[in-house]
Amino acid sequence: MSTAAAPAAEAATETILSVNNIEVIYDHVILVLKGVSLTVPRGGIVALLGANGAGKTTTLKAVSNLLRAERGEVTKGSIEFDGERVDRMTPNELVRRGCIQVMEGRHCFGHLTIEENLLTGAFTRRDGGAAIRRDMEMVYDYFPRLRQRKSSMSGYTSGGEQQMCAIGRALMSRPKMILLDEPSMGLAPQVVEEIFEIVKDLNAREGVSFLLAEQNTNIALRYATYGYIMETGRIVMDGDAASLRENEDVKEFYLGIGEGERKSFREVKSYKRRKRWLM
């Protein structure tokens, strides 16, 4: 390997996010996450997969420090972002360091225009109006539909446009990594495809790392390079996206294309999944 290629190879394997054996408890008594560990390489796209209630959103909120607003806390383990422990920081401090979450359900400000929503994403910046305007143009280049609707109240735009607005708002903070929670929820398949293509472009061209929490395992494993599967607050399987797509359990439980005789939900839930993965 040439000397020029060596640093590039090191950067490709460098870790930007490391979640180390964390435990999350709500209301001082409800154990939600149990020993969750995962890593996101710098410049990577990692999928966090599982059914509703598996713990995906809680994991993202643990990283972005939004648990306290819901009476939750990380009681064990640690979280490191960009080489620094961050699990005791405020969400504002974490955004300034380059990690931001796009919440499930978009959460746009319905009474503000698309452009005003985007500007709220730059509230932590101190680099001047010219830089913010340049980044606004960058967002419009990635999301041409937002340029067309920039003067429209976001509450009157479609679900797909609101999801684009939420991602664009996150980009306005100049992030190193985006935590993207259920980006496909409630959207038509062609819109989901469009949004994931933009995520891929942002990753490739802007170097933004992504941790995606998704129930749509099929599309997530097409765009991610690595995946973790959660069940009842634990990571039960992980691997590169290609190997997970070919795994028979993943095909059967999440993609619906397993081989052999179709099993009832009760058999799948109580026997095969729990016996093979959790024991």
C-alpha positions in Angstrom: 0.0 0.0 0.0 1.3 3.5 -0.9 2.0 6.1 1.8 -0.9 8.2 0.4 -3.3 5.3 0.6 -2.4 4.3 4.2 -4.0 7.4 5.9 -7.1 7.0 3.8 -7.4 3.3 4.9 -7.0 4.3 8.6 -9.7 7.0 8.3 -12.0 4.5 6.7 -11.8 2.3 9.8 -11.7 5.0 12.4 -14.6 5.0 14.9 -16.7 8.1 15.3 -19.3 6.7 17.7 -18.8 4.0 20.3 -21.6 2.8 22.6 -20.1 0.6 25.3 -22.3 -1.8 27.2 -25.0 0.8 28.2 -28.0 0.2 30.4 -31.0 2.6 30.3 -33.6 2.8 33.0 -36.8 4.9 33.0 -38.4 6.3 36.1 -35.6 4.7 38.2 -37.2 1.3 37.8 -38.0 0.3 34.2 -35.0 -1.4 32.5 -35.2 -0.7 28.8 -31.7 -1.3 27.4 -29.5 -4.2 28.7 -25.8 -4.1 27.8 -26.1 -2.5 24.4 -22.8 -2.0 22.5 -22.3 -0.8 18.9 -19.9 1.3 16.9 -20.2 3.5 13.8 -17.1 4.0 11.6 -16.3 7.5 10.5 -18.0 8.0 7.1 -20.1 4.9 7.5 -23.8 4.1 7.4 -24.9 1.7 10.2 -28.5 0.3 10.5 -30.1 -0.4 13.9 -32.9 -2.8 13.1 -35.7 -4.5 15.0 -39.4 -4.5 15.6 -41.4 -1.7 17.2 -40.5 -1.5 20.9 -37.1 -3.3 20.5 -35.2 -0.3 21.9 -33.9 1.4 18.8 -35.3 4.9 19.6 -34.1 4.6 23.2 -30.6 3.8 21.9 -30.6 6.9 19.7 -31.9 9.1 22.5 -29.2 7.7 24.8 -26.6 8.8 22.3 -28.2 12.3 21.7 -28.8 12.8 25.4 -32.6 13.3 25.1 -33.5 10.6 27.7 -33.7 13.0 30.6 -36.7 14.8 29.1 -38.5 11.5 29.4 -37.2 10.6 32.9 -34.7 8.1 31.5 -31.0 7.8 32.1 -27.9 5.8 31.2 -27.1 4.0 34.4 -24.2 1.9 33.2 -21.6 1.9 30.4 -20.4 4.9 28.4 -20.9 6.6 25.1 -18.0 8.2 23.1 -18.4 10.5 20.1 -15.4 11.6 18.1 -13.0 10.4 20.7 -14.7 12.1 23.7 -17.1 10.8 26.3 -20.5 12.5 25.8 -23.1 10.7 27.8 -23.1 13.4 30.5 -23.3 16.3 28.0 -26.4 18.4 27.2 -28.0 17.9 23.8 -26.9 21.4 22.9 -23.3 20.6 23.6 -23.5 17.4 21.6 -24.9 19.3 18.6 -22.0 21.8 18.8 -19.6 18.8 18.6 -21.3 17.5 15.4 -23.9 14.9 16.4 -27.6 15.5 15.9 -30.7 13.4 15.9 -33.6 13.5 13.4 -36.5 12.4 15.5 -39.1 9.8 14.5 -42.2 11.6 13.1 -40.2 14.5 11.7 -41.3 17.1 14.3 -41.2 20.1 12.0 -42.5 23.4 13.3 -45.8 23.5 11.5 -46.4 27.2 11.9 -43.0 28.1 10.3 -42.1 27.9 6.6 -39.8 25.3 5.2 -37.0 27.9 5.1 -37.6 29.1 8.6 -37.5 25.5 9.8 -34.1 25.0 8.1 -32.8 28.2 9.7 -33.6 26.8 13.2 -31.0 24.1 12.5 -28.3 26.7 12.5 -29.0 28.1 16.0 -25.7 26.7 17.4 -23.5 28.1 14.7 -21.3 31.2 15.1 -19.7 31.4 11.6 -21.9 34.2 10.1 -24.8 34.6 7.7 -22.8 34.0 4.6 -21.8 30.5 5.6 -25.4 29.8 6.7 -26.7 30.9 3.3 -24.2 28.7 1.5 -25.3 25.7 3.5 -28.9 26.6 2.8 -28.2 26.4 -0.9 -26.4 23.1 -0.3 -29.6 21.7 1.4 -31.7 23.0 -1.5 -29.4 21.3 -4.0 -29.8 17.9 -2.2 -33.6 18.5 -1.7 -34.9 20.4 -4.8 -38.5 19.9 -3.5 -37.7 22.0 -0.5 -36.5 24.9 -2.8 -39.9 24.7 -4.5 -41.7 24.8 -1.2 -39.5 27.0 0.9 -42.1 29.7 1.4 -44.8 27.1 2.4 -45.9 26.4 5.9 -44.3 23.1 6.8 -47.5 21.9 8.4 -49.2 22.0 5.0 -46.5 20.0 3.2 -46.5 16.3 2.6 -44.9 13.7 4.9 -42.0 13.2 2.5 -41.4 16.9 2.3 -41.4 17.2 6.1 -38.9 14.3 6.4 -36.7 16.1 3.9 -37.1 19.3 5.9 -36.1 17.5 9.1 -33.0 16.1 7.5 -32.1 19.4 5.9 -32.6 21.2 9.3 -30.1 18.7 10.8 -27.6 19.4 8.0 -27.7 23.1 8.8 -25.9 22.4 12.1 -22.9 21.1 10.0 -23.0 17.7 11.6 -20.3 15.0 11.5 -23.0 12.4 12.2 -26.8 12.2 12.0 -28.9 9.8 14.1 -31.9 9.1 11.8 -34.9 7.6 13.5 -37.4 5.7 11.3 -37.0 7.8 8.2 -39.4 5.6 6.2 -42.3 5.7 8.6 -45.6 6.6 7.0 -44.1 7.4 3.6 -44.8 6.0 0.1 -42.1 3.5 -1.2 -40.9 5.8 -3.9 -40.4 8.7 -1.4 -38.5 6.3 0.9 -36.3 5.3 -1.9 -35.6 9.0 -2.8 -34.8 9.9 0.8 -32.4 6.9 1.2 -30.7 7.9 -2.1 -30.1 11.4 -0.7 -28.7 9.8 2.5 -26.3 7.8 0.4 -25.2 11.0 -1.5 -24.7 12.9 1.8 -22.6 10.1 3.1 -20.5 9.9 0.0 -20.1 13.5 -0.9 -20.3 15.4 2.4 -18.7 12.6 4.6 -21.7 12.6 7.1 -21.9 9.4 9.1 -25.3 7.9 9.8 -26.8 5.7 12.4 -30.3 4.6 11.1 -33.0 3.2 13.3 -35.4 1.3 11.0 -38.1 -1.2 11.0 -37.9 -1.4 7.2 -35.0 -3.9 7.2 -35.1 -4.5 3.5 -34.2 -1.0 2.4 -32.0 -0.3 5.4 -29.7 -3.2 4.6 -29.5 -2.1 1.0 -28.0 1.3 1.9 -26.1 0.5 5.2 -22.7 -1.1 5.3 -23.2 -2.8 8.7 -26.2 -3.7 10.8 -27.3 -4.5 14.4 -30.5 -6.3 15.2 -32.3 -5.5 18.5 -34.7 -7.6 20.5 -36.2 -6.5 23.8 -33.5 -4.0 24.6 -30.5 -6.2 23.5 -28.4 -6.5 20.5 -29.0 -10.1 19.3 -27.2 -10.2 16.0 -24.8 -8.0 14.0 -22.7 -8.2 10.9 -22.0 -6.5 7.5 -25.2 -5.7 5.6 -24.5 -8.3 2.8 -24.2 -11.2 5.3 -27.4 -10.1 7.2 -29.4 -9.9 4.0 -28.4 -13.6 3.3 -29.0 -14.8 6.9 -31.9 -17.2 7.0 -33.2 -15.9 10.3 -33.1 -12.4 9.1 -34.9 -13.4 5.9 -37.6 -15.2 7.8 -38.2 -12.8 10.6 -37.6 -9.4 9.0 -37.7 -9.8 5.2 -40.5 -12.4 5.0 -38.7 -14.6 2.5 -37.4 -17.5 4.5 -37.2 -21.0 3.0 -39.2 -24.0 4.0 -42.7 -24.3 5.6 -44.1 -21.1 7.0 -44.3 -21.0 10.8 -46.9 -19.4 12.9 -46.0 -16.1 14.7 -46.1 -17.9 18.1 -43.6 -20.5 17.0 -41.2 -17.9 15.6 -41.5 -15.6 18.6 -41.3 -18.1 21.4 -39.1 -20.8 20.0 -36.7 -20.0 17.2 -35.9 -16.4 17.8 -35.5 -16.5 21.5 -33.9 -19.9 21.7 -31.3 -19.3 19.1 -30.5 -15.6 19.8 -31.1 -14.9 23.4 -30.0 -18.1 25.2 
